[in-house]
């Protein structure tokens, strides 16, 4: 076909590999520039996991793993501060950092003047940063990496670096490698996977559980599998996660109706429920919203579900507990447990293993019949290779700790999960008190760059700046102080609501939290 198209006799027809290739090149270059102009050209910043007082180099750092401390090369850090586009090339040794066309650093900042410390002033030789005017010596000294404290990770209990979890993962890797590499429906489903599903179902008090490759895949597989015809209508919170939004889009492709209700607005949810004539209805909400850290009014949603479930109209409730599982509740069961809701009041529990579990993967807890449907129709599960054995073993170990079931001679404490949650929520309460309560004069403390903190209600909180340049500047100022907290800007959030997002972890020490509070409340930063 390509040969005939190349020699097409039709006059004026532009065909051939060069024309096609040129069209794609032109589009690609134009698209990159449009992303840059819109200030949404994303970057990959290479980091090295660290821990303790290590220097980020050598085996000692591995033995003292940390969920909140990382190391960054001087080249990467300079690129980061300059807001230069980086596709990971700042970590490459012996490569000119200006080689943006080949995956390195693009030293053109996102519409901002590059600071004097920008990586554009340096050349990289054998992994070492030198001024362009300098000549590399025969044995240049490696500059020390920059240590950063992460207030951006979702490892809420620090289980990703817990020795018990790492040992379980390492043992599984040694015994099984990655495990059978196939779909769960072929030969990828092992006893290890089953044990994790049983444990998660017990945590959520459901009949069954099904593992997915990721939390994102859990939503994009489940929603269109259940809402597969015009007789179904979905009611989705306006600020639900992107994976729910995309799952709803896939359901629309099957002619299901999707209705968005105002964020956490029960009056609006009841209004749209009253208008609906759909035979099957599905309410979907996050329990803990990932950007602002606010909670869904789950008790009120359950009350509406019970009110509008009738003989001629089935109404199910699906709750995504990605950010709340193991984070709250006596056993770590999540927001539903924290709010005192029975497992039967929530029909579908969605979760992830990549946050408080400190591992990787997703899951759906539900009834046996619903699991049968998902196993047979959820494309993101059917056509994906099963989770690697080390990830499953790590999640099992984390579940054992997080749910308070790790009772063995090797366990240094009983109910370690409860103690970790208590520490995490102590951090939450401290930050709320320091940032959001009024002093004796009735005034709140001034925050960095004039940012506004409405409240710290969970391990996720934000400082809102409105203007994206102010949010970027505040994030950059914190970075200079060794604190990583990302600026969230359009199109992730509406224009005029740019903010800096923070996450707290039980892995943070009291000193870490104190340093963050000082950085946010000290005299106004130079913005």
DAMOBEL-V662815 format. One record per pair of residues at least 4 apart in sequence whose ideal C-beta (glycine too) atoms are under 7 Angstrom apart, sorted by the first residue. I is the first residue (numbers start at 0). J is the second residue. If there is no record, write none. Layout:
I/J  I/J
//
This chain:
0/4  1/5  2/6  3/7  4/14  5/14  5/15  7/12  7/14  13/18  14/18  16/20  17/21  18/22  19/23  20/24  21/25  22/26  23/27  24/28  25/29  26/30  27/31  28/32  29/33  30/34  31/35  31/40  32/36  33/37  34/39  34/40  35/40  35/109  38/109  38/110  38/467  38/488  39/490  40/84  40/109  42/84  42/85  43/85  43/86  43/87  44/75  44/79  44/85  45/75  45/87  45/89  45/90  46/69  46/70  46/71  47/55  47/69  47/70  47/144  48/64  48/69  49/53  49/55  49/60  49/65  49/68  49/69  49/70  49/146  50/60  50/63  50/64  50/65  50/68  50/160  51/63  51/65  53/59  53/60  53/63  54/143  55/60  55/70  55/144  56/60  58/62  59/63  64/160  64/165  65/160  65/506  66/152  66/154  66/157  66/159  66/160  66/357  66/504  66/506  67/148  67/149  67/152  67/504  67/506  67/507  67/511  68/146  68/148  69/147  69/149  70/144  70/145  70/146  71/75  71/76  71/144  71/145  71/147  72/76  72/89  72/90  72/144  73/77  73/128  73/142  73/144  73/145  74/78  74/89  74/96  74/118  74/121  74/123  74/128  75/79  75/89  75/90  76/80  76/145  77/81  77/116  77/117  77/118  77/121  78/83  78/85  78/89  78/104  78/118  79/478  80/114  80/116  80/475  80/478  80/479  81/108  81/113  81/114  81/117  81/118  82/108  82/109  82/111  82/471  83/104  83/105  83/106  83/108  83/117  83/118  84/99  84/104  84/105  85/89  85/104  86/102  86/103  87/102  88/94  88/96  88/98  88/102  88/103  88/104  89/96  89/104  89/118  91/103  92/125  92/126  93/123  93/124  93/125  94/98  94/103  94/123  95/122  95/123  96/103  96/104  96/118  96/121  96/122  96/123  97/103  97/104  97/106  97/119  98/103  99/103  99/104  99/105  104/118  106/113  106/117  106/118  106/119  108/112  108/113  113/117  113/119  120/130  120/131  121/128  121/129  121/130  121/131  122/129  122/131  123/128  124/129  124/135  126/141  127/139  127/141  127/142  128/142  129/133  129/135  129/139  135/139  146/481  147/481  147/483  148/481  148/482  148/511  149/483  150/482  150/483  150/484  150/501  150/502  150/515  151/483  151/484  151/485  151/502  152/502  152/504  153/354  153/502  154/158  154/159  154/354  154/357  154/504  154/506  155/326  155/354  155/355  155/423  155/458  155/504  155/505  156/325  156/355  156/401  156/419  156/423  156/505  157/161  157/419  157/504  157/505  157/506  158/164  158/355  158/356  158/357  158/397  158/400  158/401  159/164  159/357  160/165  160/506  161/165  161/357  161/400  162/166  163/167  163/396  163/400  164/168  164/357  164/393  164/396  164/397  165/169  166/170  167/171  167/392  167/393  167/395  167/396  168/172  168/389  168/392  168/393  169/173  170/174  170/392  171/175  171/388  171/389  171/392  172/176  172/389  175/388  177/387  177/388  178/189  178/387  178/388  179/186  179/187  179/189  180/187  180/384  181/185  181/186  181/187  181/384  181/385  182/187  182/381  182/382  182/383  182/384  182/385  183/187  183/188  183/192  183/385  184/381  187/384  187/385  188/192  188/385  190/194  191/195  191/388  191/391  191/392  192/196  192/210  192/385  192/386  192/391  193/197  194/198  194/395  195/199  195/210  195/391  195/394  195/395  196/200  196/208  196/209  196/210  197/201  198/202  198/395  198/398  199/203  199/208  199/362  199/364  199/398  200/205  200/206  200/207  200/208  200/364  202/330  202/331  202/332  202/398  202/402  203/332  203/342  203/348  203/364  204/342  205/342  205/348  205/364  205/365  205/366  206/366  206/367  207/365  207/366  207/367  207/370  208/362  208/363  208/364  209/362  209/363  209/370  209/373  209/374  209/380  210/360  210/362  210/386  211/216  211/217  211/220  211/360  211/361  211/362  211/363  211/379  211/380  212/216  212/360  212/361  212/379  212/383  212/386  213/360  213/361  214/218  214/242  214/321  214/349  214/350  214/351  214/353  214/361  215/219  215/242  216/220  216/361  216/379  216/380  216/383  217/221  217/349  217/361  217/362  217/363  218/222  218/242  218/243  218/246  218/319  218/349  219/242  219/245  219/246  219/249  219/379  220/224  220/373  220/377  220/378  220/379  220/380  221/225  221/246  221/347  221/349  221/363  221/373  221/377  222/226  222/246  222/247  222/249  222/250  223/227  223/246  223/249  223/250  223/253  224/372  224/373  224/376  224/377  225/281  226/231  226/233  226/250  226/253  226/255  226/281  227/231  227/253  227/255  228/253  228/254  228/255  229/254  229/255  230/277  230/278  230/279  231/255  231/277  231/279  231/281  232/255  232/256  232/258  232/275  232/277  232/280  233/247  233/250  233/255  233/257  233/258  233/281  233/283  234/258  234/260  234/268  234/271  234/272  234/280  234/282  235/239  235/243  235/247  235/257  235/259  235/283  236/260  236/262  236/263  236/284  236/285  236/295  237/259  237/260  237/261  237/262  238/262  238/288  239/243  239/244  239/283  239/284  239/285  240/285  240/289  240/319  241/245  242/246  243/247  243/283  243/319  244/248  245/249  246/250  247/251  247/257  250/255  250/257  251/255  251/257  256/277  258/271  260/264  260/267  260/268  260/271  261/267  263/295  263/296  264/268  265/269  265/296  265/299  265/303  266/270  267/271  268/272  268/303  269/273  269/303  270/274  271/275  272/303  272/307  275/280  278/312  279/313  280/312  280/313  280/314  281/315  281/317  282/300  282/304  282/316  282/317  283/317  284/295  284/300  284/318  285/289  285/295  285/319  286/294  286/295  286/297  286/318  286/319  286/320  286/323  286/333  286/334  286/335  287/292  287/294  287/322  287/323  287/334  287/457  287/459  288/292  288/293  289/322  289/459  290/487  290/492  290/500  291/461  292/456  292/457  292/459  292/460  292/461  293/456  294/334  294/456  294/457  295/300  296/300  297/301  297/318  297/334  297/335  297/338  297/340  298/302  298/338  298/340  299/303  300/304  300/316  301/305  301/316  301/340  301/344  302/306  303/307  304/308  304/314  304/316  307/312  307/314  308/312  308/313  308/314  315/346  315/347  316/345  316/346  317/346  317/347  317/349  318/335  318/345  318/348  319/349  320/324  320/333  320/334  320/335  320/348  320/349  320/350  321/350  321/351  321/354  322/326  322/354  322/459  323/327  323/333  323/334  324/331  324/333  324/350  324/355  325/331  325/355  325/356  325/401  325/416  326/355  326/420  326/458  327/333  327/334  327/337  327/420  328/332  328/333  328/336  328/337  329/336  330/336  330/402  330/403  331/401  331/402  331/416  331/420  332/336  333/337  334/338  335/340  335/345  340/344  340/345  346/365  347/363  347/365  347/369  348/364  349/363  350/361  350/362  351/361  352/356  352/358  352/359  352/360  352/361  352/362  352/394  353/358  353/359  353/360  355/401  356/394  356/397  356/398  357/393  357/397  358/390  358/393  358/394  358/397  359/390  360/386  360/390  360/394  363/373  365/369  365/370  366/370  367/371  368/372  369/373  370/374  371/375  372/376  373/377  373/380  377/381  378/382  379/383  386/390  386/391  388/392  389/393  390/394  391/395  392/396  393/397  394/398  395/399  396/400  397/401  398/402  399/404  399/405  400/405  400/415  400/416  401/416  402/416  403/414  403/416  403/417  405/410  405/415  406/410  406/413  410/415  412/418  414/418  415/419  416/420  417/421  418/422  419/423  419/505  420/424  421/425  422/426  422/505  423/427  423/458  423/503  423/504  423/505  424/428  425/429  426/430  426/503  426/507  426/512  427/431  427/455  427/457  427/458  427/503  428/432  429/433  429/512  430/434  430/455  430/460  430/503  430/512  430/516  431/435  431/454  431/455  432/436  433/516  433/520  434/444  434/446  434/452  434/455  434/519  435/443  435/452  435/454  435/455  437/441  437/442  437/443  438/442  438/444  444/520  445/523  446/450  446/452  446/462  446/519  446/520  447/473  447/476  447/518  447/519  447/523  447/524  448/464  448/469  448/472  448/473  448/523  448/524  448/526  450/462  450/463  450/464  450/473  450/499  451/462  451/463  452/460  452/462  455/460  458/502  458/503  459/500  459/502  460/501  461/498  461/499  461/500  461/501  462/473  462/498  462/499  463/496  463/498  464/469  464/470  464/473  464/497  464/498  465/469  465/495  465/496  465/497  466/497  467/471  467/488  467/489  467/497  468/472  469/473  469/526  470/474  470/486  470/488  470/497  470/498  470/499  471/475  471/486  472/476  472/526  473/477  473/499  473/524  473/526  474/478  474/484  474/485  474/486  474/499  475/479  476/480  476/524  476/526  477/482  477/484  477/518  478/482  478/483  480/518  482/515  482/518  484/499  484/500  484/501  485/500  486/497  486/499  487/491  487/492  487/497  487/498  487/500  488/492  488/497  489/493  489/494  492/496  492/497  492/498  503/507  507/511  507/512  509/513  510/514  511/515  512/516  513/517  514/518  515/519  516/520  517/521
//
